[in-house]
Amino acid sequence: MDRVALCNSRDLSEGGDAVPFDVLYQGQTCRAFAVRWRGQAHAYLNRCTHVAMELDYQPNRFFDDSGDWLLCATHGAAYRPDSGACGGGPCRGGLVKIALSESDGVVHWHTGPQLQPVFF
């Protein structure tokens, strides 16, 4: 597994806007996003499990008003920010989680057999 630099740690503010990035997932280019929740960075494919469409209603906005859930703006599915697990609404399973690490002020995402960087 390789790691790919994503952003500076300070770019992920608690409950704030996400940092978007593209990945190659199962051979398809997909949008992904990283957020910070309760001090930890988390990343997921930007794909609702109810209907395969992006979750954010405004660019890089995923948290509900309480800051406790990631929401699909189209269908109202709610996901836990720390695990991507379905917390309510019309979701079918959890979000696809992307492994992250943070060191020396940089957030990295980790590749895997089904998850690779996109090169343009």
DSSP file (Angstrom, degrees, kcal/mol; ACC not computed):
  #  RESIDUE AA STRUCTURE BP1 BP2  ACC     N-H-->O    O-->H-N    N-H-->O    O-->H-N    TCO  KAPPA ALPHA  PHI   PSI    X-CA   Y-CA   Z-CA
    1    1 A M              0   0    0      0, 0.0     2,-0.2     0, 0.0   111,-0.1   0.000 360.0 360.0 360.0 129.0    0.0    0.0    0.0
    2    2 A D        -     0   0    0    110,-0.0   109,-2.9     2,-0.0     2,-0.4  -0.644 360.0-132.8-101.2 162.7    1.3    3.4   -1.0
    3    3 A R  E     -A  110   0A   0    107,-0.2     2,-0.4    -2,-0.2   107,-0.2  -0.933  12.0-157.5-119.3 147.2    0.4    6.7    0.4
    4    4 A V  E     -A  109   0A   0    105,-3.2   105,-2.7    -2,-0.4     2,-0.1  -0.980  25.4-115.5-124.6 126.5   -0.5    9.9   -1.5
    5    5 A A  E     +A  108   0A   0     -2,-0.4   103,-0.3   103,-0.2     3,-0.1  -0.400  36.6 172.6 -61.9 132.6   -0.2   13.4   -0.1
    6    6 A L  E     -     0   0A   0    101,-3.2     2,-0.3     1,-0.4   102,-0.2   0.809  51.3 -41.3-108.0 -53.0   -3.7   14.9    0.1
    7    7 A C  E     -A  107   0A   0    100,-1.3   100,-3.1    12,-0.0    -1,-0.4  -0.968  64.4 -73.9-165.7 172.3   -3.5   18.2    1.9
    8    8 A N  E >   -A  106   0A   0     -2,-0.3     3,-1.9    98,-0.2     4,-0.4  -0.580  46.1-118.0 -75.3 147.1   -2.0   20.1    4.8
    9    9 A S  G >  S+     0   0    0     96,-2.4     3,-1.6     1,-0.3    97,-0.1   0.858 113.8  60.6 -54.7 -38.0   -3.5   19.1    8.2
   10   10 A R  G 3  S+     0   0    0     95,-0.3    -1,-0.3     1,-0.3    96,-0.1   0.659  89.2  72.2 -67.6 -15.1   -4.7   22.7    8.7
   11   11 A D  G <  S+     0   0    0     -3,-1.9     2,-0.8     1,-0.2    -1,-0.3   0.677  87.7  69.3 -73.7 -16.2   -6.8   22.4    5.5
   12   12 A L  S <  S-     0   0    0     -3,-1.6     2,-0.3    -4,-0.4    -1,-0.2  -0.857  73.0-171.2-104.6  99.9   -9.2   20.1    7.3
   13   13 A S    >   -     0   0    0     -2,-0.8     3,-2.5     4,-0.4    23,-0.6  -0.667  39.2 -84.8 -92.2 148.6  -11.1   22.2    9.9
   14   14 A E  B 3  S-c   36   0B   0     -2,-0.3    23,-0.2     1,-0.3    -1,-0.1  -0.274 109.0 -14.2 -53.5 116.6  -13.3   20.5   12.5
   15   15 A G  T 3  S+     0   0    0     21,-2.7    -1,-0.3     1,-0.2    48,-0.1   0.605 113.7 121.5  65.7  12.1  -16.7   20.0   11.0
   16   16 A G    <   -     0   0    0     -3,-2.5    46,-0.3     1,-0.2    47,-0.2   0.005  69.4 -41.1 -92.3-162.0  -15.9   22.3    8.2
   17   17 A D        -     0   0    0     44,-0.1    -4,-0.4     1,-0.1    -1,-0.2  -0.247  63.2-116.5 -61.6 149.7  -15.7   22.0    4.4
   18   18 A A        -     0   0    0     42,-2.7    17,-0.2    17,-0.1    -1,-0.1  -0.414  14.3-123.7 -82.1 161.0  -14.2   18.8    3.0
   19   19 A V  E     -D   34   0B   0     15,-2.3    15,-1.8    -2,-0.1     2,-0.2  -0.952  32.6-147.3-103.0 116.1  -11.1   18.6    0.9
   20   20 A P  E     +D   33   0B   0      0, 0.0     2,-0.3     0, 0.0    13,-0.2  -0.490  23.8 165.6 -84.3 154.3  -12.1   16.9   -2.4
   21   21 A F  E     -D   32   0B   0     11,-2.1    11,-3.1    -2,-0.2     2,-0.4  -0.975  30.4-117.2-158.2 161.5   -9.9   14.5   -4.4
   22   22 A D  E     +D   31   0B   0     -2,-0.3    96,-0.6     9,-0.2     2,-0.3  -0.816  29.1 178.7-105.7 143.5  -10.2   12.0   -7.3
   23   23 A V  E     -DE  30 117B   0      7,-2.6     7,-3.1    -2,-0.4     2,-0.7  -0.925  33.2-120.9-134.9 160.6   -9.4    8.3   -7.1
   24   24 A L  E     -DE  29 116B   0     92,-3.4    92,-2.5    -2,-0.3     2,-0.5  -0.929  37.1-177.2-101.1 109.1   -9.5    5.4   -9.4
   25   25 A Y  E >   -DE  28 115B   0      3,-3.1     3,-1.8    -2,-0.7    90,-0.2  -0.945  68.0 -20.8-116.3 117.6  -11.9    3.0   -7.7
   26   26 A Q  T 3  S-     0   0    0     88,-2.0    -1,-0.2    -2,-0.5    89,-0.1   0.871 129.6 -50.0  51.2  41.0  -12.5   -0.4   -9.3
   27   27 A G  T 3  S+     0   0    0      1,-0.2     2,-0.4    87,-0.2    -1,-0.3   0.436 119.6 103.4  83.9   0.1  -11.3    1.0  -12.6
   28   28 A Q  E <  S-D   25   0B   0     -3,-1.8    -3,-3.1     0, 0.0     2,-0.4  -0.925  74.2-117.9-117.8 141.4  -13.5    4.1  -12.5
   29   29 A T  E     +D   24   0B   0     -2,-0.4     2,-0.3    -5,-0.2    -5,-0.2  -0.635  43.3 177.5 -74.0 126.5  -12.6    7.7  -11.7
   30   30 A C  E     -D   23   0B   0     -7,-3.1    -7,-2.6    -2,-0.4     2,-0.3  -0.945  30.6-117.9-131.9 150.5  -14.5    8.7   -8.7
   31   31 A R  E     -D   22   0B   0     -2,-0.3    15,-2.9    15,-0.2     2,-0.3  -0.662  35.2-178.6 -82.7 143.5  -14.7   11.8   -6.5
   32   32 A A  E     -DF  21  45B   0    -11,-3.1   -11,-2.1    -2,-0.3     2,-0.3  -0.855   8.2-155.5-134.2 169.9  -13.7   11.4   -2.9
   33   33 A F  E     -DF  20  44B   0     11,-2.3    11,-2.2    -2,-0.3     2,-0.4  -0.996   6.6-149.2-150.3 152.6  -13.6   13.7    0.1
   34   34 A A  E     +DF  19  43B   0    -15,-1.8   -15,-2.3    -2,-0.3     2,-0.3  -0.963  19.4 174.9-122.3 141.9  -11.8   14.1    3.4
   35   35 A V  E     - F   0  42B   0      7,-2.8     7,-2.7    -2,-0.4     2,-0.5  -0.890  27.1-125.4-135.6 165.9  -13.2   15.8    6.6
   36   36 A R  E     +cF  14  41B   0    -23,-0.6   -21,-2.7    -2,-0.3     2,-0.4  -0.976  29.9 172.0-116.3 130.4  -12.2   16.3   10.2
   37   37 A W  E >   - F   0  40B   0      3,-2.7     3,-1.8    -2,-0.5   -23,-0.1  -0.982  69.0 -10.7-141.3 126.5  -14.5   15.1   12.9
   38   38 A R  T 3  S-     0   0    0     -2,-0.4     3,-0.1     1,-0.3    -1,-0.1   0.869 129.7 -53.6  51.1  42.0  -13.6   15.0   16.6
   39   39 A G  T 3  S+     0   0    0      1,-0.2     2,-0.4     0, 0.0    -1,-0.3   0.287 117.3 104.4  85.1  -9.8  -10.0   15.7   15.8
   40   40 A Q  E <   -F   37   0B   0     -3,-1.8    -3,-2.7     2,-0.0     2,-0.4  -0.827  66.3-128.4-109.7 144.4   -9.5   12.9   13.4
   41   41 A A  E     +F   36   0B   0     -2,-0.4     2,-0.3    -5,-0.2    -5,-0.2  -0.725  29.8 179.5 -88.0 137.9   -9.3   13.0    9.6
   42   42 A H  E     -F   35   0B   0     -7,-2.7    -7,-2.8    -2,-0.4     2,-0.3  -0.974   7.9-164.0-136.8 149.2  -11.6   10.7    7.6
   43   43 A A  E     +FG  34  98B   0     55,-0.6    55,-2.7    -2,-0.3     2,-0.3  -0.988  10.1 169.9-139.4 149.3  -12.1   10.1    3.9
   44   44 A Y  E     -FG  33  97B   0    -11,-2.2   -11,-2.3    -2,-0.3     2,-0.2  -0.957  42.4 -91.1-147.0 159.6  -14.8    8.4    1.8
   45   45 A L  E     -F   32   0B   0     51,-2.0     2,-1.9    -2,-0.3   -13,-0.3  -0.575  42.7-121.5 -66.8 142.1  -15.9    8.0   -1.8
   46   46 A N  S    S+     0   0    0    -15,-2.9     2,-0.4    -2,-0.2   -15,-0.2  -0.527  75.6 115.1 -86.9  70.1  -18.4   10.8   -2.6
   47   47 A R        -     0   0    0     -2,-1.9    49,-0.3     7,-0.2     7,-0.2  -0.931  62.1-134.7-146.9 115.0  -21.1    8.3   -3.5
   48   48 A C        -     0   0    0      5,-2.8     5,-0.2     3,-0.4    46,-0.1  -0.392  11.7-140.9 -65.8 144.1  -24.4    7.7   -1.7
   49   49 A T  S    S+     0   0    0     44,-0.2     3,-0.2     1,-0.1    -1,-0.1   0.631  98.2  60.3 -83.6 -12.3  -25.2    4.1   -1.1
   50   50 A H  S    S-     0   0    0      1,-0.4     2,-0.4     3,-0.1    -1,-0.1   0.961 128.7  -2.1 -75.4 -55.6  -28.9    4.7   -1.9
   51   51 A V  S    S-     0   0    0      2,-0.2     2,-2.5     3,-0.0    -3,-0.4  -0.995  86.5-109.5-135.7 131.4  -28.3    5.9   -5.4
   52   52 A A  S    S+     0   0    0     -2,-0.4     2,-0.3    -3,-0.2    -3,-0.1  -0.346  76.4 115.2 -68.6  79.1  -24.8    6.2   -6.8
   53   53 A M  S    S-     0   0    0     -2,-2.5    -5,-2.8    -5,-0.2    -2,-0.2  -0.946  73.6 -81.3-140.3 162.4  -24.6   10.0   -6.8
   54   54 A E        -     0   0    0     -2,-0.3    20,-0.2    -7,-0.2    -7,-0.2  -0.316  32.0-145.0 -67.7 148.0  -22.5   12.6   -5.0
   55   55 A L        +     0   0    0     17,-0.1    18,-2.7    18,-0.1    19,-0.2   0.852  64.7  96.3 -82.3 -37.7  -23.6   13.5   -1.5
   56   56 A D        -     0   0    0     16,-0.2     6,-0.2     1,-0.1    16,-0.1  -0.305  49.2-165.5 -71.0 135.4  -22.8   17.2   -1.2
   57   57 A Y  S    S+     0   0    0      4,-0.7    -1,-0.1     1,-0.2     5,-0.1   0.744  86.5  25.6 -86.8 -27.6  -25.5   19.8   -1.9
   58   58 A Q  S >  S-     0   0    0      3,-0.5     3,-2.3     0, 0.0    -1,-0.2  -0.960 116.2 -73.3-128.4 149.3  -23.0   22.6   -2.2
   59   59 A P  T 3  S-     0   0    0      0, 0.0     3,-0.1     0, 0.0    -2,-0.1  -0.163 114.6  -7.1 -49.6 123.8  -19.3   22.0   -3.2
   60   60 A N  T 3  S+     0   0    0      1,-0.2   -42,-2.7   -43,-0.1     2,-0.6   0.635  98.6 126.5  67.7  18.9  -17.5   20.3   -0.3
   61   61 A R    <   +     0   0    0     -3,-2.3    -4,-0.7   -44,-0.2    -3,-0.5  -0.934  14.5 141.5-109.5 113.5  -20.4   20.6    2.2
   62   62 A F        +     0   0    0     -2,-0.6     9,-3.0   -46,-0.3    -1,-0.1   0.639  38.5  93.8-123.1 -27.2  -21.2   17.3    3.8
   63   63 A F  B     -I   70   0C   0      7,-0.2     7,-0.2   -47,-0.2     2,-0.0  -0.422  67.7-127.7 -76.7 145.7  -22.1   17.9    7.5
   64   64 A D    >   -     0   0    0      5,-2.1     3,-1.1    -2,-0.1    -1,-0.1  -0.215  42.4 -87.5 -75.1 178.9  -25.6   18.5    8.8
   65   65 A D  T 3  S+     0   0    0      1,-0.3    -1,-0.1     2,-0.1    -2,-0.1   0.796 129.3  53.4 -62.5 -28.7  -26.4   21.5   10.9
   66   66 A S  T 3  S-     0   0    0      1,-0.0    -1,-0.3     3,-0.0    -3,-0.0   0.706 103.2-131.4 -78.0 -19.0  -25.5   19.6   14.1
   67   67 A G  S <  S+     0   0    0     -3,-1.1    -2,-0.1     2,-0.2   -52,-0.1   0.584  83.1 101.5  78.1  10.1  -22.1   18.6   12.7
   68   68 A D  S    S+     0   0    0      1,-0.1     2,-0.3   -31,-0.0    -3,-0.1   0.520  74.5  45.0-104.0  -7.7  -22.7   15.0   13.8
   69   69 A W        -     0   0    0     11,-0.1    -5,-2.1    12,-0.1     2,-0.5  -0.983  66.8-133.5-138.5 147.4  -23.7   13.4   10.5
   70   70 A L  E     -IJ  63  79C   0      9,-2.9     9,-2.8    -2,-0.3     2,-0.4  -0.882  38.5-156.3 -91.7 129.7  -22.6   13.4    6.8
   71   71 A L  E     - J   0  78C   0     -9,-3.0     2,-0.8    -2,-0.5     7,-0.2  -0.849  23.5-135.1-116.2 145.2  -25.7   13.8    4.7
   72   72 A C     >  -     0   0    0      5,-2.4     4,-2.4    -2,-0.4     5,-0.2  -0.879  21.2-156.0 -87.3 115.1  -26.8   13.0    1.2
   73   73 A A  T  4 S+     0   0    0    -18,-2.7    -1,-0.1    -2,-0.8   -17,-0.1   0.752  86.4  52.3 -67.3 -24.1  -28.4   16.2    0.2
   74   74 A T  T  4 S+     0   0    0    -19,-0.2    -1,-0.2   -20,-0.2   -19,-0.1   0.918 128.2  11.4 -80.1 -44.5  -30.6   14.5   -2.4
   75   75 A H  T  4 S-     0   0    0      2,-0.1    -2,-0.2   -24,-0.1    -1,-0.1   0.499  95.4-116.8-117.8  -6.4  -32.2   11.7   -0.4
   76   76 A G     <  +     0   0    0     -4,-2.4    -3,-0.1     1,-0.2    15,-0.1   0.586  52.2 160.5  82.3  10.1  -31.4   12.5    3.2
   77   77 A A        -     0   0    0     -5,-0.2    -5,-2.4    12,-0.1     2,-0.4  -0.437  27.8-148.0 -63.7 139.0  -29.3    9.4    4.0
   78   78 A A  E     -JK  71  88C   0     10,-2.9     9,-3.6    -7,-0.2    10,-0.9  -0.927  14.3-171.5-116.1 136.3  -27.2   10.1    7.1
   79   79 A Y  E     -JK  70  86C   0     -9,-2.8    -9,-2.9    -2,-0.4     7,-0.2  -0.951  29.8-108.8-127.9 144.8  -23.7    8.5    7.6
   80   80 A R     >  -     0   0    0      5,-2.6     4,-2.5    -2,-0.3     3,-0.4  -0.545  23.2-140.9 -69.8 130.9  -21.4    8.5   10.7
   81   81 A P  T  4 S+     0   0    0      0, 0.0    -1,-0.1     0, 0.0   -46,-0.1   0.777  97.8  49.1 -65.2 -25.9  -18.4   10.8   10.1
   82   82 A D  T  4 S+     0   0    0      1,-0.1   -39,-0.1     3,-0.1    -2,-0.0   0.740 131.3  10.7 -88.2 -22.5  -16.0    8.4   11.8
   83   83 A S  T  4 S-     0   0    0     -3,-0.4    14,-0.1     2,-0.1     3,-0.1   0.581  87.2-124.4-128.5 -19.3  -16.9    5.1   10.0
   84   84 A G     <  +     0   0    0     -4,-2.5    11,-2.6     1,-0.3     3,-0.1   0.480  57.5 153.7  80.7   2.3  -19.2    6.0    7.1
   85   85 A A        -     0   0    0      9,-0.3    -5,-2.6     1,-0.1    -1,-0.3  -0.320  54.4 -98.5 -65.9 146.5  -21.8    3.6    8.6
   86   86 A C  E     +K   79   0C   0     -7,-0.2    -7,-0.3     1,-0.1    -1,-0.1  -0.470  39.9 177.2 -65.3 129.2  -25.5    4.3    7.7
   87   87 A G  E     -     0   0C   0     -9,-3.6     2,-0.2     1,-0.4    -8,-0.2   0.445  60.2 -39.0-113.3  -4.3  -27.2    6.1   10.6
   88   88 A G  E    S+K   78   0C   0    -10,-0.9   -10,-2.9     1,-0.1    -1,-0.4  -0.821  91.5  59.8 157.5 164.2  -30.6    6.6    9.0
   89   89 A G  S    S-     0   0    0     -2,-0.2     2,-1.4   -12,-0.2   -12,-0.1  -0.369 101.4 -32.1  86.0-169.8  -32.5    7.4    5.9
   90   90 A P  S    S+     0   0    0      0, 0.0     2,-0.3     0, 0.0    -1,-0.1  -0.183  86.7 137.8 -84.4  47.0  -32.5    5.4    2.6
   91   91 A C        -     0   0    0     -2,-1.4     2,-0.5   -13,-0.1     3,-0.1  -0.647  44.0-151.7 -92.1 151.6  -28.9    4.2    2.7
   92   92 A R        -     0   0    0     -2,-0.3     2,-0.1     1,-0.1    -1,-0.0  -0.769  69.4 -38.2-118.7  82.1  -27.9    0.6    1.7
   93   93 A G  S    S-     0   0    0     -2,-0.5   -44,-0.2     2,-0.0     2,-0.2  -0.426  90.5 -51.4  91.7-173.2  -24.8    0.0    3.8
   94   94 A G        -     0   0    0      1,-0.1    -9,-0.3    -2,-0.1   -10,-0.1  -0.482  57.3 -87.2-100.7 169.2  -22.0    2.4    4.6
   95   95 A L        -     0   0    0    -11,-2.6     2,-0.7    -2,-0.2    -1,-0.1  -0.315  49.8 -98.3 -67.1 154.9  -19.8    4.7    2.6
   96   96 A V        -     0   0    0    -49,-0.3   -51,-2.0   -51,-0.2     2,-0.2  -0.700  44.4-143.3 -77.9 113.9  -16.6    3.4    1.1
   97   97 A K  E     -G   44   0B   0     -2,-0.7     2,-0.5   -53,-0.2   -53,-0.3  -0.560   7.8-152.5 -83.9 142.7  -13.9    4.4    3.6
   98   98 A I  E     -G   43   0B   0    -55,-2.7   -55,-0.6    -2,-0.2     2,-0.1  -0.970  24.0-117.5-115.2 125.6  -10.5    5.5    2.4
   99   99 A A        -     0   0    0     -2,-0.5    11,-2.3    11,-0.3     2,-0.3  -0.380  36.3-174.6 -65.7 135.2   -7.6    5.0    4.8
  100  100 A L  E     -B  109   0A   0      9,-0.2     2,-0.3   -59,-0.2     9,-0.2  -0.896  11.9-171.3-125.6 156.7   -5.8    8.2    5.9
  101  101 A S  E     -B  108   0A   0      7,-2.1     7,-3.1    -2,-0.3     2,-0.4  -0.966   9.3-152.0-140.8 159.7   -2.8    9.0    7.9
  102  102 A E  E     +B  107   0A   0     -2,-0.3     2,-0.3     5,-0.2     5,-0.2  -0.989  24.8 150.6-137.0 124.4   -1.5   12.3    9.3
  103  103 A S  E >   +B  106   0A   0      3,-2.3     3,-1.8    -2,-0.4   -94,-0.1  -0.986  63.4   4.4-154.1 145.9    2.1   13.1   10.0
  104  104 A D  T 3  S-     0   0    0     -2,-0.3     3,-0.1     1,-0.3    -1,-0.1   0.822 129.3 -54.6  50.4  37.7    4.3   16.2   10.0
  105  105 A G  T 3  S+     0   0    0      1,-0.2   -96,-2.4   -97,-0.1     2,-0.4   0.638 115.3 109.2  77.7  14.5    1.3   18.4    9.2
  106  106 A V  E <   -AB   8 103A   0     -3,-1.8    -3,-2.3   -98,-0.3     2,-0.5  -0.980  57.4-145.4-127.8 137.3    0.3   16.5    6.1
  107  107 A V  E     -AB   7 102A   0   -100,-3.1  -101,-3.2    -2,-0.4  -100,-1.3  -0.865  21.2-171.1 -97.8 131.5   -2.7   14.2    5.5
  108  108 A H  E     -AB   5 101A   0     -7,-3.1    -7,-2.1    -2,-0.5     2,-0.3  -0.919  13.4-146.2-119.6 146.9   -2.1   11.3    3.2
  109  109 A W  E     -AB   4 100A   0   -105,-2.7  -105,-3.2    -2,-0.3     2,-0.4  -0.852  21.2-128.4-108.1 155.1   -4.6    8.8    1.7
  110  110 A H  E     -A    3   0A   0    -11,-2.3   -11,-0.3    -2,-0.3  -107,-0.2  -0.853  11.7-138.0-111.5 133.1   -3.6    5.2    1.2
  111  111 A T        +     0   0    0   -109,-2.9     5,-0.2    -2,-0.4   -12,-0.0  -0.265  25.6 173.3 -76.9 169.8   -3.9    3.2   -2.0
  112  112 A G  B >   -H  115   0B   0      3,-2.7     3,-0.9  -111,-0.1  -110,-0.0  -0.919  51.2 -70.9-161.6-176.9   -5.1   -0.4   -2.1
  113  113 A P  T 3  S+     0   0    0      0, 0.0     3,-0.1     0, 0.0    -2,-0.0   0.832 134.0  28.3 -57.5 -33.5   -6.0   -3.2   -4.6
  114  114 A Q  T 3  S+     0   0    0      1,-0.1   -88,-2.0   -88,-0.1     2,-0.5   0.372 116.1  67.4-107.0   3.7   -9.2   -1.4   -5.6
  115  115 A L  E <   +EH  25 112B   0     -3,-0.9    -3,-2.7   -90,-0.2   -90,-0.2  -0.960  57.4 156.6-135.0 113.8   -8.1    2.2   -4.9
  116  116 A Q  E     -E   24   0B   0    -92,-2.5   -92,-3.4    -2,-0.5     2,-0.1  -0.894  43.4 -93.2-133.0 160.3   -5.4    4.0   -6.9
  117  117 A P  E     -E   23   0B   0      0, 0.0     2,-0.5     0, 0.0   -94,-0.2  -0.372  36.9-123.7 -69.4 154.6   -4.4    7.6   -7.7
  118  118 A V        -     0   0    0    -96,-0.6     2,-0.5    -2,-0.1   -96,-0.1  -0.882  22.9-162.6 -99.2 129.1   -5.8    9.2  -10.9
  119  119 A F              0   0    0     -2,-0.5     0, 0.0     1,-0.1     0, 0.0  -0.964 360.0 360.0-115.1 124.1   -3.1   10.5  -13.2
  120  120 A F              0   0    0     -2,-0.5    -1,-0.1     0, 0.0    -2,-0.0   0.414 360.0 360.0 -96.9 360.0   -4.2   13.0  -15.9
